[in-house]
Amino acid sequence: MSDTLTKSTWWSADYPAQFYAVYDIAGAQPAMITQWIDVAAFSVKPTWLPVASAMLAVSAADYSKQRDEAPRTAKAVQNGAIVEYAPPAPATA
């Protein structure tokens, strides 16, 4: 699938990219990616879909890579880039 489709789709006005990674944009980084979305997979806008500015637009290659990766590893967003996710070390008393 290409990075861009004909812009006569429901998402063309509000979603400049086709593929997105969802993460906590207000949280500490690296922020774990909680969902990968292909907006073209939906015939109408889902009510749960975040606005584009609350997600990271990703390339078709990045989207496909996470889908095809075996075994899947957790990913995160850090400074606008996709990185391997490592949970923070537990706090020590």
Biopython code that builds the backbone (N, CA, C, O; Angstrom):
import numpy as np
from Bio.PDB.StructureBuilder import StructureBuilder

atoms = [
    (1, "MET", "N", (0.850, -1.172, 0.000)),
    (1, "MET", "CA", (0.000, 0.000, 0.000)),
    (1, "MET", "C", (0.895, 1.235, 0.000)),
    (1, "MET", "O", (1.927, 1.242, 0.671)),
    (2, "SER", "N", (0.531, 2.255, -0.722)),
    (2, "SER", "CA", (1.392, 3.438, -0.803)),
    (2, "SER", "C", (1.142, 4.382, 0.359)),
    (2, "SER", "O", (0.145, 4.260, 1.071)),
    (3, "ASP", "N", (2.068, 5.334, 0.545)),
    (3, "ASP", "CA", (1.919, 6.315, 1.610)),
    (3, "ASP", "C", (0.745, 7.251, 1.359)),
    (3, "ASP", "O", (0.181, 7.809, 2.300)),
    (4, "THR", "N", (0.382, 7.421, 0.120)),
    (4, "THR", "CA", (-0.708, 8.336, -0.198)),
    (4, "THR", "C", (-1.701, 7.656, -1.117)),
    (4, "THR", "O", (-1.328, 6.936, -2.044)),
    (5, "LEU", "N", (-2.949, 7.892, -0.846)),
    (5, "LEU", "CA", (-4.027, 7.409, -1.696)),
    (5, "LEU", "C", (-4.678, 8.612, -2.344)),
    (5, "LEU", "O", (-4.371, 9.753, -1.999)),
    (6, "THR", "N", (-5.577, 8.358, -3.283)),
    (6, "THR", "CA", (-6.327, 9.460, -3.869)),
    (6, "THR", "C", (-7.035, 10.199, -2.742)),
    (6, "THR", "O", (-7.712, 9.573, -1.925)),
    (7, "LYS", "N", (-6.891, 11.508, -2.685)),
    (7, "LYS", "CA", (-7.398, 12.287, -1.562)),
    (7, "LYS", "C", (-8.899, 12.588, -1.668)),
    (7, "LYS", "O", (-9.334, 13.695, -1.351)),
    (8, "SER", "N", (-9.682, 11.609, -2.109)),
    (8, "SER", "CA", (-11.131, 11.764, -2.137)),
    (8, "SER", "C", (-11.758, 10.905, -1.053)),
    (8, "SER", "O", (-12.922, 10.518, -1.156)),
    (9, "THR", "N", (-10.991, 10.608, -0.019)),
    (9, "THR", "CA", (-11.443, 9.763, 1.069)),
    (9, "THR", "C", (-11.949, 10.606, 2.229)),
    (9, "THR", "O", (-11.695, 11.810, 2.276)),
    (10, "TRP", "N", (-12.663, 9.989, 3.167)),
    (10, "TRP", "CA", (-13.209, 10.715, 4.315)),
    (10, "TRP", "C", (-12.117, 11.356, 5.153)),
    (10, "TRP", "O", (-12.356, 12.386, 5.784)),
    (11, "TRP", "N", (-10.936, 10.779, 5.175)),
    (11, "TRP", "CA", (-9.873, 11.248, 6.061)),
    (11, "TRP", "C", (-8.961, 12.290, 5.425)),
    (11, "TRP", "O", (-8.097, 12.847, 6.103)),
    (12, "SER", "N", (-9.134, 12.558, 4.155)),
    (12, "SER", "CA", (-8.186, 13.413, 3.441)),
    (12, "SER", "C", (-8.070, 14.828, 4.009)),
    (12, "SER", "O", (-6.987, 15.412, 3.970)),
    (13, "ALA", "N", (-9.142, 15.380, 4.527)),
    (13, "ALA", "CA", (-9.089, 16.758, 5.041)),
    (13, "ALA", "C", (-8.437, 16.839, 6.423)),
    (13, "ALA", "O", (-7.717, 17.795, 6.712)),
    (14, "ASP", "N", (-8.680, 15.855, 7.268)),
    (14, "ASP", "CA", (-8.220, 15.930, 8.659)),
    (14, "ASP", "C", (-6.987, 15.092, 8.979)),
    (14, "ASP", "O", (-6.356, 15.285, 10.017)),
    (15, "TYR", "N", (-6.647, 14.173, 8.100)),
    (15, "TYR", "CA", (-5.515, 13.277, 8.341)),
    (15, "TYR", "C", (-4.583, 13.325, 7.128)),
    (15, "TYR", "O", (-4.834, 12.654, 6.126)),
    (16, "PRO", "N", (-3.514, 14.113, 7.215)),
    (16, "PRO", "CA", (-2.623, 14.270, 6.066)),
    (16, "PRO", "C", (-1.842, 13.004, 5.703)),
    (16, "PRO", "O", (-1.341, 12.886, 4.584)),
    (17, "ALA", "N", (-1.738, 12.064, 6.633)),
    (17, "ALA", "CA", (-1.062, 10.799, 6.368)),
    (17, "ALA", "C", (-2.078, 9.661, 6.449)),
    (17, "ALA", "O", (-3.183, 9.836, 6.963)),
    (18, "GLN", "N", (-1.699, 8.520, 5.946)),
    (18, "GLN", "CA", (-2.569, 7.346, 6.000)),
    (18, "GLN", "C", (-2.296, 6.499, 7.242)),
    (18, "GLN", "O", (-3.208, 5.872, 7.781)),
    (19, "PHE", "N", (-1.045, 6.482, 7.695)),
    (19, "PHE", "CA", (-0.639, 5.600, 8.790)),
    (19, "PHE", "C", (-0.205, 6.415, 10.004)),
    (19, "PHE", "O", (0.465, 7.439, 9.874)),
    (20, "TYR", "N", (-0.602, 5.940, 11.198)),
    (20, "TYR", "CA", (-0.290, 6.654, 12.436)),
    (20, "TYR", "C", (0.073, 5.692, 13.560)),
    (20, "TYR", "O", (-0.359, 4.539, 13.581)),
    (21, "ALA", "N", (0.876, 6.196, 14.493)),
    (21, "ALA", "CA", (1.172, 5.510, 15.744)),
    (21, "ALA", "C", (0.522, 6.332, 16.853)),
    (21, "ALA", "O", (0.670, 7.553, 16.900)),
    (22, "VAL", "N", (-0.192, 5.659, 17.739)),
    (22, "VAL", "CA", (-0.867, 6.328, 18.858)),
    (22, "VAL", "C", (-0.009, 6.142, 20.105)),
    (22, "VAL", "O", (0.447, 5.040, 20.409)),
    (23, "TYR", "N", (0.196, 7.240, 20.813)),
    (23, "TYR", "CA", (0.973, 7.210, 22.056)),
    (23, "TYR", "C", (0.523, 8.386, 22.916)),
    (23, "TYR", "O", (-0.201, 9.260, 22.437)),
    (24, "ASP", "N", (0.941, 8.417, 24.171)),
    (24, "ASP", "CA", (0.570, 9.500, 25.084)),
    (24, "ASP", "C", (1.448, 10.708, 24.774)),
    (24, "ASP", "O", (2.601, 10.769, 25.199)),
    (25, "ILE", "N", (0.900, 11.667, 24.035)),
    (25, "ILE", "CA", (1.708, 12.821, 23.624)),
    (25, "ILE", "C", (2.077, 13.727, 24.790)),
    (25, "ILE", "O", (3.014, 14.519, 24.690)),
    (26, "ALA", "N", (1.344, 13.615, 25.898)),
    (26, "ALA", "CA", (1.635, 14.453, 27.065)),
    (26, "ALA", "C", (2.539, 13.738, 28.074)),
    (26, "ALA", "O", (3.008, 14.354, 29.031)),
    (27, "GLY", "N", (2.778, 12.465, 27.867)),
    (27, "GLY", "CA", (3.564, 11.685, 28.819)),
    (27, "GLY", "C", (5.061, 11.829, 28.614)),
    (27, "GLY", "O", (5.526, 12.452, 27.660)),
    (28, "ALA", "N", (5.790, 11.239, 29.530)),
    (28, "ALA", "CA", (7.258, 11.234, 29.441)),
    (28, "ALA", "C", (7.684, 10.398, 28.243)),
    (28, "ALA", "O", (7.009, 9.440, 27.866)),
    (29, "GLN", "N", (8.802, 10.771, 27.656)),
    (29, "GLN", "CA", (9.325, 10.022, 26.520)),
    (29, "GLN", "C", (10.573, 9.260, 26.934)),
    (29, "GLN", "O", (11.321, 9.748, 27.781)),
    (30, "PRO", "N", (10.823, 8.115, 26.387)),
    (30, "PRO", "CA", (10.064, 7.542, 25.285)),
    (30, "PRO", "C", (8.674, 7.084, 25.746)),
    (30, "PRO", "O", (8.533, 6.488, 26.814)),
    (31, "ALA", "N", (7.651, 7.368, 24.929)),
    (31, "ALA", "CA", (6.265, 7.026, 25.238)),
    (31, "ALA", "C", (5.862, 5.812, 24.405)),
    (31, "ALA", "O", (5.962, 5.831, 23.178)),
    (32, "MET", "N", (5.413, 4.768, 25.074)),
    (32, "MET", "CA", (5.069, 3.526, 24.390)),
    (32, "MET", "C", (3.941, 3.728, 23.379)),
    (32, "MET", "O", (2.947, 4.397, 23.660)),
    (33, "ILE", "N", (4.116, 3.138, 22.200)),
    (33, "ILE", "CA", (3.070, 3.166, 21.180)),
    (33, "ILE", "C", (2.013, 2.151, 21.587)),
    (33, "ILE", "O", (2.314, 0.977, 21.804)),
    (34, "THR", "N", (0.776, 2.612, 21.688)),
    (34, "THR", "CA", (-0.312, 1.747, 22.139)),
    (34, "THR", "C", (-1.156, 1.210, 20.997)),
    (34, "THR", "O", (-1.911, 0.254, 21.176)),
    (35, "GLN", "N", (-1.033, 1.817, 19.822)),
    (35, "GLN", "CA", (-1.845, 1.366, 18.694)),
    (35, "GLN", "C", (-1.223, 1.867, 17.391)),
    (35, "GLN", "O", (-0.631, 2.946, 17.349)),
    (36, "TRP", "N", (-1.364, 1.079, 16.338)),
    (36, "TRP", "CA", (-0.955, 1.457, 14.995)),
    (36, "TRP", "C", (-2.230, 1.545, 14.168)),
    (36, "TRP", "O", (-3.068, 0.645, 14.225)),
    (37, "ILE", "N", (-2.386, 2.615, 13.402)),
    (37, "ILE", "CA", (-3.642, 2.835, 12.680)),
    (37, "ILE", "C", (-3.393, 3.114, 11.203)),
    (37, "ILE", "O", (-2.515, 3.897, 10.842)),
    (38, "ASP", "N", (-4.177, 2.462, 10.364)),
    (38, "ASP", "CA", (-4.274, 2.759, 8.935)),
    (38, "ASP", "C", (-5.654, 3.372, 8.754)),
    (38, "ASP", "O", (-6.653, 2.653, 8.735)),
    (39, "VAL", "N", (-5.719, 4.689, 8.622)),
    (39, "VAL", "CA", (-7.027, 5.351, 8.542)),
    (39, "VAL", "C", (-7.818, 4.919, 7.316)),
    (39, "VAL", "O", (-9.046, 5.002, 7.316)),
    (40, "ALA", "N", (-7.138, 4.460, 6.273)),
    (40, "ALA", "CA", (-7.832, 4.017, 5.060)),
    (40, "ALA", "C", (-8.559, 2.690, 5.266)),
    (40, "ALA", "O", (-9.345, 2.280, 4.412)),
    (41, "ALA", "N", (-8.309, 2.019, 6.381)),
    (41, "ALA", "CA", (-8.980, 0.752, 6.659)),
    (41, "ALA", "C", (-10.439, 0.951, 7.063)),
    (41, "ALA", "O", (-11.206, -0.011, 7.113)),
    (42, "PHE", "N", (-10.821, 2.186, 7.351)),
    (42, "PHE", "CA", (-12.179, 2.479, 7.811)),
    (42, "PHE", "C", (-12.960, 3.204, 6.725)),
    (42, "PHE", "O", (-12.447, 4.131, 6.099)),
    (43, "SER", "N", (-14.201, 2.782, 6.502)),
    (43, "SER", "CA", (-15.028, 3.437, 5.480)),
    (43, "SER", "C", (-15.583, 4.766, 5.975)),
    (43, "SER", "O", (-15.914, 5.639, 5.174)),
    (44, "VAL", "N", (-15.686, 4.922, 7.289)),
    (44, "VAL", "CA", (-16.095, 6.181, 7.924)),
    (44, "VAL", "C", (-15.194, 6.397, 9.136)),
    (44, "VAL", "O", (-14.552, 5.462, 9.615)),
    (45, "LYS", "N", (-15.150, 7.629, 9.625)),
    (45, "LYS", "CA", (-14.286, 7.932, 10.768)),
    (45, "LYS", "C", (-14.820, 7.277, 12.040)),
    (45, "LYS", "O", (-15.960, 7.521, 12.435)),
    (46, "PRO", "N", (-13.994, 6.442, 12.682)),
    (46, "PRO", "CA", (-14.412, 5.864, 13.965)),
    (46, "PRO", "C", (-14.504, 6.955, 15.026)),
    (46, "PRO", "O", (-13.708, 7.894, 15.021)),
    (47, "THR", "N", (-15.455, 6.840, 15.923)),
    (47, "THR", "CA", (-15.628, 7.860, 16.965)),
    (47, "THR", "C", (-14.436, 7.904, 17.916)),
    (47, "THR", "O", (-14.177, 8.944, 18.521)),
    (48, "TRP", "N", (-13.708, 6.800, 18.061)),
    (48, "TRP", "CA", (-12.583, 6.732, 18.990)),
    (48, "TRP", "C", (-11.270, 7.247, 18.393)),
    (48, "TRP", "O", (-10.279, 7.391, 19.110)),
    (49, "LEU", "N", (-11.257, 7.524, 17.094)),
    (49, "LEU", "CA", (-10.013, 7.906, 16.426)),
    (49, "LEU", "C", (-9.528, 9.280, 16.878)),
    (49, "LEU", "O", (-10.257, 10.262, 16.749)),
    (50, "PRO", "N", (-8.291, 9.364, 17.413)),
    (50, "PRO", "CA", (-7.770, 10.668, 17.839)),
    (50, "PRO", "C", (-7.550, 11.598, 16.641)),
    (50, "PRO", "O", (-7.481, 11.148, 15.497)),
    (51, "VAL", "N", (-7.442, 12.881, 16.916)),
    (51, "VAL", "CA", (-7.106, 13.835, 15.861)),
    (51, "VAL", "C", (-5.669, 13.564, 15.421)),
    (51, "VAL", "O", (-4.868, 13.030, 16.188)),
    (52, "ALA", "N", (-5.354, 13.931, 14.202)),
    (52, "ALA", "CA", (-4.031, 13.649, 13.640)),
    (52, "ALA", "C", (-2.909, 14.238, 14.490)),
    (52, "ALA", "O", (-1.852, 13.624, 14.636)),
    (53, "SER", "N", (-3.131, 15.415, 15.045)),
    (53, "SER", "CA", (-2.080, 16.071, 15.825)),
    (53, "SER", "C", (-1.781, 15.357, 17.141)),
    (53, "SER", "O", (-0.782, 15.661, 17.792)),
    (54, "ALA", "N", (-2.634, 14.414, 17.539)),
    (54, "ALA", "CA", (-2.414, 13.654, 18.768)),
    (54, "ALA", "C", (-1.754, 12.308, 18.492)),
    (54, "ALA", "O", (-1.653, 11.464, 19.382)),
    (55, "MET", "N", (-1.301, 12.110, 17.245)),
    (55, "MET", "CA", (-0.649, 10.871, 16.856)),
    (55, "MET", "C", (0.616, 11.203, 16.071)),
    (55, "MET", "O", (0.829, 12.347, 15.669)),
    (56, "LEU", "N", (1.445, 10.194, 15.860)),
    (56, "LEU", "CA", (2.640, 10.352, 15.040)),
    (56, "LEU", "C", (2.367, 9.749, 13.668)),
    (56, "LEU", "O", (2.083, 8.556, 13.559)),
    (57, "ALA", "N", (2.450, 10.566, 12.624)),
    (57, "ALA", "CA", (2.325, 10.043, 11.265)),
    (57, "ALA", "C", (3.545, 9.187, 10.966)),
    (57, "ALA", "O", (4.674, 9.585, 11.251)),
    (58, "VAL", "N", (3.317, 8.004, 10.387)),
    (58, "VAL", "CA", (4.414, 7.097, 10.063)),
    (58, "VAL", "C", (4.326, 6.692, 8.594)),
    (58, "VAL", "O", (3.266, 6.787, 7.975)),
    (59, "SER", "N", (5.434, 6.248, 8.056)),
    (59, "SER", "CA", (5.478, 5.823, 6.657)),
    (59, "SER", "C", (4.821, 4.452, 6.500)),
    (59, "SER", "O", (4.623, 3.724, 7.473)),
    (60, "ALA", "N", (4.493, 4.122, 5.266)),
    (60, "ALA", "CA", (3.954, 2.792, 4.975)),
    (60, "ALA", "C", (4.966, 1.719, 5.369)),
    (60, "ALA", "O", (4.585, 0.653, 5.853)),
    (61, "ALA", "N", (6.247, 1.995, 5.164)),
    (61, "ALA", "CA", (7.289, 1.028, 5.519)),
    (61, "ALA", "C", (7.329, 0.777, 7.022)),
    (61, "ALA", "O", (7.435, -0.371, 7.451)),
    (62, "ASP", "N", (7.245, 1.846, 7.836)),
    (62, "ASP", "CA", (7.245, 1.683, 9.294)),
    (62, "ASP", "C", (6.002, 0.943, 9.761)),
    (62, "ASP", "O", (6.075, 0.090, 10.645)),
    (63, "TYR", "N", (4.863, 1.271, 9.167)),
    (63, "TYR", "CA", (3.608, 0.604, 9.525)),
    (63, "TYR", "C", (3.697, -0.888, 9.194)),
    (63, "TYR", "O", (3.347, -1.729, 10.022)),
    (64, "SER", "N", (4.157, -1.212, 8.007)),
    (64, "SER", "CA", (4.273, -2.614, 7.587)),
    (64, "SER", "C", (5.294, -3.372, 8.425)),
    (64, "SER", "O", (5.093, -4.540, 8.761)),
    (65, "LYS", "N", (6.389, -2.699, 8.759)),
    (65, "LYS", "CA", (7.445, -3.341, 9.541)),
    (65, "LYS", "C", (6.915, -3.820, 10.890)),
    (65, "LYS", "O", (7.204, -4.944, 11.300)),
    (66, "GLN", "N", (6.149, -2.988, 11.579)),
    (66, "GLN", "CA", (5.632, -3.403, 12.889)),
    (66, "GLN", "C", (4.608, -4.514, 12.736)),
    (66, "GLN", "O", (4.511, -5.387, 13.599)),
    (67, "ARG", "N", (3.843, -4.494, 11.653)),
    (67, "ARG", "CA", (2.818, -5.515, 11.424)),
    (67, "ARG", "C", (3.453, -6.865, 11.117)),
    (67, "ARG", "O", (2.956, -7.907, 11.545)),
    (68, "ASP", "N", (4.558, -6.839, 10.371)),
    (68, "ASP", "CA", (5.191, -8.074, 9.904)),
    (68, "ASP", "C", (6.279, -8.595, 10.834)),
    (68, "ASP", "O", (6.776, -9.706, 10.647)),
    (69, "GLU", "N", (6.651, -7.804, 11.833)),
    (69, "GLU", "CA", (7.738, -8.186, 12.732)),
    (69, "GLU", "C", (7.362, -9.417, 13.556)),
    (69, "GLU", "O", (6.269, -9.491, 14.119)),
    (70, "ALA", "N", (8.277, -10.378, 13.618)),
    (70, "ALA", "CA", (8.048, -11.565, 14.433)),
    (70, "ALA", "C", (9.348, -11.921, 15.134)),
    (70, "ALA", "O", (10.350, -12.107, 14.443)),
    (71, "PRO", "N", (9.404, -12.025, 16.424)),
    (71, "PRO", "CA", (8.310, -11.660, 17.311)),
    (71, "PRO", "C", (8.182, -10.142, 17.409)),
    (71, "PRO", "O", (9.152, -9.410, 17.212)),
    (72, "ARG", "N", (7.002, -9.696, 17.710)),
    (72, "ARG", "CA", (6.784, -8.251, 17.841)),
    (72, "ARG", "C", (7.465, -7.742, 19.101)),
    (72, "ARG", "O", (7.454, -8.391, 20.147)),
    (73, "THR", "N", (8.051, -6.576, 18.973)),
    (73, "THR", "CA", (8.665, -5.926, 20.125)),
    (73, "THR", "C", (7.975, -4.588, 20.336)),
    (73, "THR", "O", (7.501, -3.964, 19.387)),
    (74, "ALA", "N", (7.923, -4.160, 21.573)),
    (74, "ALA", "CA", (7.266, -2.893, 21.888)),
    (74, "ALA", "C", (8.061, -1.742, 21.300)),
    (74, "ALA", "O", (9.292, -1.747, 21.305)),
    (75, "LYS", "N", (7.343, -0.765, 20.797)),
    (75, "LYS", "CA", (7.951, 0.434, 20.222)),
    (75, "LYS", "C", (7.473, 1.647, 21.014)),
    (75, "LYS", "O", (6.469, 1.597, 21.725)),
    (76, "ALA", "N", (8.220, 2.730, 20.867)),
    (76, "ALA", "CA", (7.893, 3.967, 21.555)),
    (76, "ALA", "C", (8.215, 5.136, 20.634)),
    (76, "ALA", "O", (8.856, 4.976, 19.595)),
    (77, "VAL", "N", (7.753, 6.313, 21.042)),
    (77, "VAL", "CA", (8.068, 7.543, 20.330)),
    (77, "VAL", "C", (8.972, 8.375, 21.224)),
    (77, "VAL", "O", (8.673, 8.610, 22.395)),
    (78, "GLN", "N", (10.079, 8.812, 20.648)),
    (78, "GLN", "CA", (10.993, 9.701, 21.360)),
    (78, "GLN", "C", (11.459, 10.763, 20.383)),
    (78, "GLN", "O", (12.073, 10.468, 19.358)),
    (79, "ASN", "N", (11.151, 12.011, 20.725)),
    (79, "ASN", "CA", (11.528, 13.150, 19.878)),
    (79, "ASN", "C", (11.062, 12.979, 18.432)),
    (79, "ASN", "O", (11.785, 13.325, 17.498)),
    (80, "GLY", "N", (9.849, 12.443, 18.252)),
    (80, "GLY", "CA", (9.278, 12.295, 16.922)),
    (80, "GLY", "C", (9.765, 11.106, 16.136)),
    (80, "GLY", "O", (9.430, 10.972, 14.959)),
    (81, "ALA", "N", (10.545, 10.239, 16.747)),
    (81, "ALA", "CA", (11.064, 9.058, 16.063)),
    (81, "ALA", "C", (10.594, 7.790, 16.764)),
    (81, "ALA", "O", (10.344, 7.796, 17.969)),
    (82, "ILE", "N", (10.475, 6.704, 16.006)),
    (82, "ILE", "CA", (10.108, 5.414, 16.565)),
    (82, "ILE", "C", (11.374, 4.738, 17.074)),
    (82, "ILE", "O", (12.365, 4.620, 16.354)),
    (83, "VAL", "N", (11.322, 4.292, 18.339)),
    (83, "VAL", "CA", (12.466, 3.625, 18.967)),
    (83, "VAL", "C", (11.973, 2.353, 19.655)),
    (83, "VAL", "O", (10.773, 2.182, 19.869)),
    (84, "GLU", "N", (12.893, 1.473, 19.994)),
    (84, "GLU", "CA", (12.538, 0.293, 20.795)),
    (84, "GLU", "C", (12.091, 0.787, 22.174)),
    (84, "GLU", "O", (12.671, 1.726, 22.718)),
    (85, "TYR", "N", (11.070, 0.159, 22.726)),
    (85, "TYR", "CA", (10.571, 0.566, 24.038)),
    (85, "TYR", "C", (11.173, -0.306, 25.110)),
    (85, "TYR", "O", (11.160, -1.533, 25.011)),
    (86, "ALA", "N", (11.697, 0.324, 26.127)),
    (86, "ALA", "CA", (12.184, -0.364, 27.324)),
    (86, "ALA", "C", (11.463, 0.267, 28.513)),
    (86, "ALA", "O", (11.581, 1.474, 28.725)),
    (87, "PRO", "N", (10.731, -0.508, 29.282)),
    (87, "PRO", "CA", (10.010, 0.081, 30.417)),
    (87, "PRO", "C", (10.983, 0.744, 31.385)),
    (87, "PRO", "O", (12.117, 0.291, 31.541)),
    (88, "PRO", "N", (10.541, 1.814, 32.031)),
    (88, "PRO", "CA", (11.425, 2.471, 32.998)),
    (88, "PRO", "C", (11.758, 1.533, 34.156)),
    (88, "PRO", "O", (10.953, 0.688, 34.549)),
    (89, "ALA", "N", (12.941, 1.703, 34.677)),
    (89, "ALA", "CA", (13.362, 0.897, 35.830)),
    (89, "ALA", "C", (12.490, 1.241, 37.028)),
    (89, "ALA", "O", (12.113, 2.399, 37.206)),
    (90, "PRO", "N", (12.169, 0.259, 37.842)),
    (90, "PRO", "CA", (11.347, 0.540, 39.036)),
    (90, "PRO", "C", (12.092, 1.482, 39.984)),
    (90, "PRO", "O", (13.314, 1.421, 40.120)),
    (91, "ALA", "N", (11.340, 2.327, 40.614)),
    (91, "ALA", "CA", (11.925, 3.256, 41.581)),
    (91, "ALA", "C", (12.411, 2.473, 42.788)),
    (91, "ALA", "O", (11.774, 1.514, 43.226)),
    (92, "THR", "N", (13.538, 2.894, 43.311)),
    (92, "THR", "CA", (14.067, 2.253, 44.501)),
    (92, "THR", "C", (13.894, 3.189, 45.682)),
    (92, "THR", "O", (13.962, 4.410, 45.546)),
    (93, "ALA", "N", (13.673, 2.599, 46.827)),
    (93, "ALA", "CA", (13.452, 3.416, 48.022)),
    (93, "ALA", "C", (14.732, 3.745, 48.714)),
    (93, "ALA", "O", (14.722, 4.427, 49.739)),
]
sb = StructureBuilder()
sb.init_structure("model")
sb.init_model(0)
sb.init_chain("A")
sb.init_seg("    ")
for serial, (resi, resn, name, xyz) in enumerate(atoms, 1):
    if name == "N":
        sb.init_residue(resn, " ", resi, " ")
    sb.init_atom(name, np.array(xyz, "f"), 0.0, 1.0, " ", f" {name:<3s}", serial, name[0])
structure = sb.get_structure()
